[in-house]
């Protein structure tokens, strides 16, 4: 289960020390990440038991970078069994769903989809 200790709308993912207000979430062993998690996304990760370890965070960061390189503003990132809606310009995960939660869902207000490597 994900460890989410959000402070000021930013999540601590993977059991690491909680970041300060206004700083990006960090993942151990995978370098520094510039992604933030909205309070809504934090709540969904916790409710759905979604785990974002260092390796997944690195892949998510890479996928967001790919979306940014193509000029995307809001992207649906497909990562393993997860779907995450990310504000690419703000580098903020807006919401997260597991495979069970994505059934019969409609994703709106996105301009791209990235399948994470």
C-alpha positions as CSV (number, residue, x, y, z in Angstrom):
1,X,0.0,0.0,0.0
2,X,1.3,3.5,-0.8
3,X,2.6,5.7,2.0
4,X,1.0,9.0,1.4
5,X,1.9,11.8,3.9
6,X,0.8,14.8,1.8
7,X,1.9,18.2,2.9
8,X,0.4,21.1,1.1
9,X,-0.9,18.9,-1.7
10,X,2.4,17.0,-2.2
11,X,2.7,13.3,-1.6
12,X,5.3,11.2,0.0
13,X,5.4,8.0,-2.0
14,X,7.3,4.9,-1.0
15,X,7.8,5.5,2.7
16,X,10.3,8.3,2.4
17,X,10.5,11.4,4.6
18,X,7.6,13.8,3.8
19,X,8.7,16.6,1.5
20,X,8.4,20.3,2.6
21,X,5.6,22.4,1.3
22,X,6.2,23.5,-2.2
23,X,8.9,20.9,-3.0
24,X,8.5,17.9,-5.3
25,X,8.1,14.4,-4.1
26,X,11.3,12.4,-4.0
27,X,11.9,8.7,-4.4
28,X,14.9,6.9,-2.8
29,X,17.6,5.4,-5.0
30,X,16.1,6.7,-8.2
31,X,17.4,10.3,-8.1
32,X,15.3,13.5,-7.7
33,X,11.9,13.7,-9.2
34,X,10.0,16.8,-10.0
35,X,6.5,15.4,-9.8
36,X,4.0,16.6,-7.3
37,X,0.7,14.9,-6.3
38,X,-2.5,16.8,-5.8
39,X,-4.5,16.1,-2.6
40,X,-7.0,14.3,-4.7
41,X,-4.3,12.0,-6.3
42,X,-2.9,11.3,-2.8
43,X,-6.3,10.2,-1.6
44,X,-6.9,8.0,-4.7
45,X,-3.5,6.3,-4.4
46,X,-4.2,5.5,-0.7
47,X,-7.8,4.4,-1.3
48,X,-6.8,2.1,-4.2
49,X,-3.6,0.8,-2.6
50,X,-1.5,1.9,-5.5
51,X,2.3,1.7,-4.8
52,X,4.7,4.0,-6.6
53,X,8.2,2.7,-5.8
54,X,11.4,4.3,-7.1
55,X,11.3,2.3,-10.3
56,X,7.8,3.3,-11.1
57,X,8.4,6.9,-10.2
58,X,11.3,6.9,-12.7
59,X,9.1,5.5,-15.4
60,X,6.4,8.0,-14.6
61,X,8.8,10.9,-14.7
62,X,10.1,9.7,-18.1
63,X,6.6,9.4,-19.5
64,X,5.8,13.0,-18.3
65,X,9.0,14.1,-19.9
66,X,7.9,12.5,-23.2
67,X,4.6,14.3,-23.0
68,X,6.2,17.6,-22.3
69,X,8.6,17.2,-25.2
70,X,5.6,16.8,-27.5
71,X,3.9,19.9,-26.0
72,X,1.2,18.1,-24.0
73,X,-0.6,20.0,-21.3
74,X,-2.7,17.3,-19.7
75,X,-1.9,13.7,-20.3
76,X,-3.2,10.2,-19.4
77,X,-0.2,8.1,-18.4
78,X,-0.6,4.3,-18.6
79,X,1.8,2.7,-16.2
80,X,1.6,-1.0,-15.6
81,X,-1.9,-1.6,-14.2
82,X,-2.4,2.1,-13.4
83,X,-3.8,5.1,-15.2
84,X,-2.6,8.5,-14.0
85,X,-3.9,11.9,-15.2
86,X,-1.0,14.4,-15.1
87,X,-0.9,18.2,-15.6
88,X,2.3,18.1,-17.6
89,X,2.8,21.9,-17.4
90,X,2.5,21.9,-13.6
91,X,4.2,18.4,-13.3
92,X,1.4,17.4,-11.0
93,X,-0.4,14.1,-10.8
94,X,-4.1,15.0,-10.7
95,X,-5.6,11.6,-10.1
96,X,-4.7,7.9,-10.2
97,X,-6.6,4.8,-10.9
98,X,-5.9,1.1,-10.8
99,X,-7.1,-1.3,-13.4
100,X,-10.3,-2.1,-11.5
101,X,-11.2,1.6,-11.3
102,X,-10.6,2.3,-15.0
103,X,-13.4,0.0,-16.2
104,X,-16.1,1.9,-18.1
105,X,-14.4,5.3,-17.3
106,X,-14.2,8.3,-19.6
107,X,-11.1,10.4,-19.5
108,X,-11.8,14.1,-20.5
109,X,-9.7,17.2,-20.7
110,X,-6.6,15.4,-21.8
111,X,-4.6,16.1,-25.0
112,X,-2.3,13.1,-25.0
113,X,-1.8,9.5,-23.8
114,X,1.6,8.1,-22.9
115,X,2.2,4.4,-22.4
116,X,5.1,4.3,-20.0
117,X,8.1,2.2,-20.9
